[in-house]
Amino acid sequence: MMSDGALSQDEIDALLAGVDSSSIMGAAAAVASGGSDADRQALQHFLSANVDALSSNLSMMTGATVSLRGPQVSFSGRDNFLTQLPDTVTIVKADFTSGFPGEHVFIISEDCAKAIASVMNKEENIQLDEMAMSVIGEVVSQMVGTQITALSDKTGNKSIASGSPEAVNVPKAVAALPAGDFAYAAYQLDLGTGTTYELWEVLGPTIAADIARALSGGGAQAAPAGMGALPNMGMSGMQMPNMSNMGMGVNMGPASVQSVQFPNLMPPRLGPQEAGNIGLIMDVYMEMTVELGRTRKPIKEILNMGEGTIIELDKLAGEPVDILVNHKLIAKGEVVVIDENFGVRVTEIVSPMERMNDMG
């Protein structure tokens, strides 16, 4: 609700008391824009504390000296926020699914997205195709993982998880953003080239408030298991004797009770909705390829190839072969022969970090 220029009662009281009302007006503005100033400060302090860790992780992934600066946290609605974005942006949706469930989005300028994909793939003049979007999704996945670890340590909430990031390059007018007044953090990113790019992290109103209050110690704590409200035993009219007068000197202060957290013995199970969604694609075929090796040749040598030409590959004899699904490396294995047919025995599942390095 916009102010009509009249002073509020709080501002009048502050002026009469000789107190500077700027802090009151600042807090009122923060509330009007969707979040309290305390929430904004809690989020900014937490995100700023993770900048060095994020920079270090990005440097290891890219092989470059990455510097992430900021952020500046604010609250805004969609229309006002869109004025800060370039015409085309890369949207990476990485919603939190548990712990603090809610909308979580990274917004990257198109130039920044191309620079990230170029550094990761060791390729210049890159296009933002499906492969580039996958690379950017992996980068954001690592960033979110770092944040979840820090958030779990700060709040004690060990159930925090996020969905797999999905990246898409779109005009800003069709960008999927949270409804209402959301929190956003504006970063400055340098990939070691001296060029500064803009990057924004958006948190929906609910998740922003929940995280801020948990960071401030204001989150509600569940009662220990089995320690619900005591039943009424009909003793309201009875008075307990004064132990101090009986010479017992007993300290009757409140006892500190903490719940015990046990690790899950069983792996998490998919809910009915997730299981149903996966079931829809179980019969979809995907191309699986086993790659013996690669090499690069100038056009002159390729044109001179004929029968009997030997091509030397980049693999050593006995070295594991690569197993690719839709041209993406997922595993490694060894070649076997089954009834006169070639096969491959899987010996290693490639981790996301190794997959990113192999893309370069």
C-alpha positions in Angstrom: 0.0 0.0 0.0 1.5 3.3 -1.0 1.9 6.1 1.5 -0.2 9.3 1.0 2.6 11.5 2.5 1.1 11.6 6.0 3.3 10.5 9.0 2.4 7.3 10.7 1.8 7.2 14.5 5.2 5.5 15.0 7.0 8.3 13.1 5.2 11.0 15.1 6.1 9.3 18.4 9.7 9.0 17.3 9.9 12.7 16.3 8.3 13.7 19.7 10.9 11.6 21.5 13.8 13.2 19.6 14.6 9.9 17.8 15.7 9.8 14.2 12.8 8.3 12.3 14.8 7.2 9.3 15.2 3.7 10.7 11.5 3.5 11.3 10.8 4.6 7.7 13.4 2.2 6.3 11.8 -0.7 8.2 8.3 0.4 7.0 9.5 0.5 3.4 11.0 -3.0 3.8 7.7 -4.4 5.1 5.7 -2.6 2.3 8.0 -4.2 -0.3 7.3 -7.7 1.0 9.8 -8.4 3.8 11.1 -7.0 7.0 14.5 -5.3 7.3 15.5 -8.0 9.8 14.7 -10.7 7.2 16.7 -8.8 4.5 19.7 -8.5 6.8 19.6 -12.1 7.9 19.6 -13.3 4.3 22.3 -10.9 3.2 24.6 -11.9 6.1 24.1 -15.6 5.3 24.6 -15.3 1.5 27.6 -13.0 1.9 29.3 -15.5 4.3 29.1 -18.1 1.5 30.6 -16.0 -1.3 34.2 -17.2 -0.7 33.1 -20.9 -0.7 31.1 -20.4 -3.9 34.1 -18.7 -5.6 36.4 -21.5 -4.6 34.0 -24.2 -5.9 33.5 -22.4 -9.2 37.2 -22.0 -9.6 37.7 -25.7 -9.2 35.0 -26.5 -11.7 36.1 -24.1 -14.3 39.9 -24.2 -13.9 39.8 -20.3 -13.8 40.2 -17.8 -11.0 36.5 -17.1 -10.3 35.5 -14.2 -8.1 31.9 -13.8 -6.9 31.2 -10.5 -5.1 28.2 -9.2 -3.2 25.4 -9.8 -2.8 23.0 -7.0 -2.3 19.7 -8.4 -1.0 16.4 -6.6 -1.7 12.7 -7.3 -1.8 10.7 -6.5 -5.0 7.7 -7.4 -7.1 8.0 -8.8 -10.7 7.5 -5.6 -12.6 10.2 -3.6 -10.7 12.6 -6.5 -10.8 12.3 -7.0 -14.5 13.5 -3.4 -15.1 17.0 -4.5 -13.8 17.4 -7.4 -16.2 18.7 -7.5 -19.8 16.3 -8.4 -22.6 17.4 -12.0 -22.7 18.3 -14.1 -19.7 19.1 -17.7 -18.7 16.7 -18.9 -16.0 17.9 -21.8 -13.8 15.1 -23.2 -11.6 16.4 -24.9 -8.5 13.4 -25.0 -6.1 13.9 -26.3 -2.6 11.8 -29.5 -2.2 12.2 -30.1 1.6 13.5 -28.4 4.7 12.5 -25.0 3.5 10.3 -25.8 0.5 9.7 -23.0 -2.0 10.7 -21.3 -5.2 14.4 -20.8 -5.8 15.7 -19.4 -9.1 19.0 -18.2 -10.5 18.9 -15.6 -13.2 22.0 -15.1 -15.4 22.5 -12.5 -18.1 22.9 -14.1 -21.6 26.5 -12.9 -21.9 27.4 -14.4 -18.5 25.7 -17.7 -19.4 27.8 -17.9 -22.6 31.0 -17.0 -20.7 30.3 -19.8 -18.1 29.6 -22.4 -20.8 32.7 -21.3 -22.8 35.0 -21.6 -19.8 33.5 -25.0 -18.8 33.7 -26.4 -22.4 37.1 -24.7 -23.2 35.4 -23.4 -26.4 35.1 -19.9 -27.7 32.0 -18.3 -29.4 29.7 -20.9 -27.8 26.0 -21.1 -28.5 23.5 -21.6 -25.7 22.3 -25.0 -27.0 21.1 -28.0 -24.9 24.7 -28.9 -24.0 25.4 -25.4 -22.8 22.2 -25.4 -20.7 23.3 -28.7 -19.1 26.7 -27.2 -18.2 25.1 -24.2 -16.6 22.6 -26.4 -14.7 25.6 -28.3 -13.3 27.3 -25.1 -12.2 24.2 -23.9 -10.4 23.7 -27.4 -8.9 27.2 -27.1 -7.3 26.3 -23.6 -6.0 23.1 -24.8 -4.5 24.8 -27.7 -2.9 27.3 -25.4 -1.1 24.4 -23.2 0.1 22.4 -26.2 1.4 25.4 -27.5 3.4 25.9 -24.0 5.0 22.2 -23.6 5.7 22.0 -27.0 7.4 24.9 -26.1 9.6 23.5 -22.7 10.5 19.9 -23.8 11.2 20.3 -27.4 12.3 17.8 -28.4 9.6 19.2 -31.6 8.1 16.3 -32.3 5.7 17.0 -29.5 3.2 17.1 -30.6 -0.4 16.5 -29.1 -3.9 15.3 -30.3 -7.2 17.7 -30.8 -10.2 18.4 -27.4 -11.7 16.8 -26.8 -15.1 18.2 -24.0 -17.3 16.5 -22.3 -20.2 17.4 -19.1 -22.2 14.3 -16.9 -22.7 13.2 -13.2 -23.1 12.9 -11.7 -19.6 9.2 -10.9 -20.2 8.4 -14.6 -20.0 10.7 -15.4 -17.1 9.0 -17.6 -14.5 9.3 -15.6 -11.2 7.6 -16.0 -7.8 4.3 -14.3 -7.3 4.1 -11.3 -4.9 7.1 -9.5 -3.4 10.1 -11.9 -3.4 13.7 -11.6 -2.1 16.5 -11.3 -4.6 20.3 -11.2 -4.2 22.4 -9.3 -6.9 25.9 -10.7 -7.4 28.9 -9.7 -9.5 30.8 -12.5 -11.2 34.3 -12.4 -12.7 35.5 -15.6 -14.5 39.1 -14.5 -14.4 39.0 -12.4 -17.5 38.5 -9.0 -15.8 34.9 -8.8 -17.2 32.2 -8.4 -14.6 28.8 -10.1 -15.2 25.5 -9.9 -13.4 23.8 -12.8 -11.7 20.7 -12.8 -9.5 19.4 -15.3 -7.0 15.6 -15.2 -6.3 13.8 -16.6 -3.3 10.0 -16.8 -3.1 8.3 -14.9 -0.3 7.6 -17.9 1.8 11.0 -19.6 1.6 12.7 -16.2 2.1 10.8 -15.6 5.3 11.3 -19.1 6.6 15.0 -19.1 6.0 15.5 -15.7 7.5 13.7 -16.6 10.7 15.5 -19.9 11.0 18.8 -18.0 10.6 17.7 -15.6 13.3 16.8 -18.4 15.7 13.1 -17.6 15.4 12.0 -20.9 13.9 9.6 -23.0 15.9 11.1 -26.1 17.5 9.2 -29.4 17.6 8.7 -31.0 21.0 10.8 -34.1 21.6 9.2 -37.4 20.6 6.8 -38.7 23.2 6.9 -35.5 25.2 3.5 -34.1 24.3 1.3 -32.1 26.7 0.8 -33.9 30.0 -2.7 -35.0 30.8 -4.8 -33.3 33.4 -4.4 -35.4 36.6 -6.9 -33.5 38.6 -4.2 -31.9 40.8 -4.9 -28.3 40.0 -6.0 -27.6 43.6 -2.9 -29.2 45.2 0.1 -27.2 46.3 3.6 -28.6 46.2 5.5 -28.2 49.5 8.4 -25.7 49.7 11.4 -27.9 49.4 13.8 -25.2 50.6 11.9 -25.0 53.9 12.3 -28.7 54.4 16.1 -28.3 54.3 16.5 -30.1 51.0 17.9 -27.2 49.0 16.6 -28.6 45.7 17.0 -26.5 42.5 13.6 -26.7 40.8 14.6 -24.8 37.7 13.4 -26.0 34.3 15.3 -28.9 32.9 16.9 -28.6 29.5 15.5 -31.4 27.2 16.8 -31.9 23.7 15.5 -34.3 21.1 17.8 -37.1 19.8 18.2 -37.2 16.0 18.9 -40.6 14.5 20.0 -41.1 10.9 17.7 -42.7 8.4 18.2 -46.4 8.1 16.3 -46.7 4.9 16.9 -44.7 1.7 14.3 -42.0 0.9 11.4 -43.3 -1.0 9.7 -41.5 -3.8 6.2 -40.2 -3.2 3.3 -41.3 -5.3 3.5 -38.2 -7.5 7.2 -38.6 -8.2 6.9 -42.3 -8.8 4.1 -41.8 -11.2 6.0 -39.2 -13.2 9.0 -41.4 -13.6 6.7 -44.3 -14.6 5.6 -42.3 -17.6 9.0 -42.4 -19.2 10.2 -45.9 -18.2 9.5 -47.2 -21.8 11.3 -44.3 -23.5 14.3 -45.4 -25.5 17.6 -43.5 -25.3 20.7 -43.9 -27.4 23.6 -45.6 -25.6 27.1 -45.5 -27.2 30.4 -47.1 -26.2 33.3 -44.9 -27.3 36.7 -46.6 -27.8 38.5 -43.3 -28.3 38.9 -40.1 -30.2 41.4 -38.2 -32.3 41.6 -35.1 -34.4 43.0 -35.0 -37.9 43.5 -32.2 -40.4 41.2 -32.3 -43.4 44.2 -33.2 -45.7 44.9 -36.4 -43.8 41.2 -37.4 -43.6 40.8 -37.0 -47.4 43.9 -39.2 -47.9 42.5 -42.1 -45.9 42.0 -45.4 -47.6 41.7 -49.1 -46.9 44.4 -50.2 -44.5 44.9 -46.8 -42.9 45.6 -47.0 -39.2 44.1 -44.3 -37.0 45.7 -43.8 -33.6 43.2 -42.9 -30.8 43.7 -41.1 -27.6 43.1 -44.2 -25.5 45.8 -46.5 -24.2 45.5 -50.3 -24.6 43.5 -51.7 -21.7 42.2 -48.3 -20.7 38.4 -48.2 -19.8 36.1 -47.2 -22.6 33.5 -44.4 -22.3 29.8 -45.2 -22.0 27.6 -42.3 -23.2 23.8 -41.8 -23.1 22.5 -39.3 -25.6 26.2 -38.2 -26.1 26.7 -37.5 -22.4 29.3 -39.5 -20.4 27.7 -41.5 -17.6 30.1 -44.4 -17.0 33.2 -46.3 -17.9 33.7 -50.0 -18.6 35.8 -52.7 -20.2 35.1 -54.5 -23.5 34.0 -58.2 -23.3 32.9 -60.8 -25.9 29.6 -62.5 -25.5 28.8 -65.3 -28.0 30.8 -63.6 -30.7 29.3 -60.2 -30.0 31.1 -57.3 -28.4 29.8 -56.0 -25.0 30.9 -53.8 -22.2 31.0 -54.4 -18.5 30.4 -51.3 -16.4 33.3 -50.7 -14.0 32.7 -47.1 -12.8 29.8 -44.6 -12.7 31.1 -41.2 -13.5 30.5 -38.5 -10.8 29.0 -35.1 -11.8 32.4 -33.4 -11.2 34.2 -35.8 -13.5 31.4 -35.5 -16.1 31.9 -31.7 -16.1 35.7 -32.1 -16.5 35.3 -34.6 -19.4 33.1 -32.2 -21.2 36.1 -29.9 -21.6 
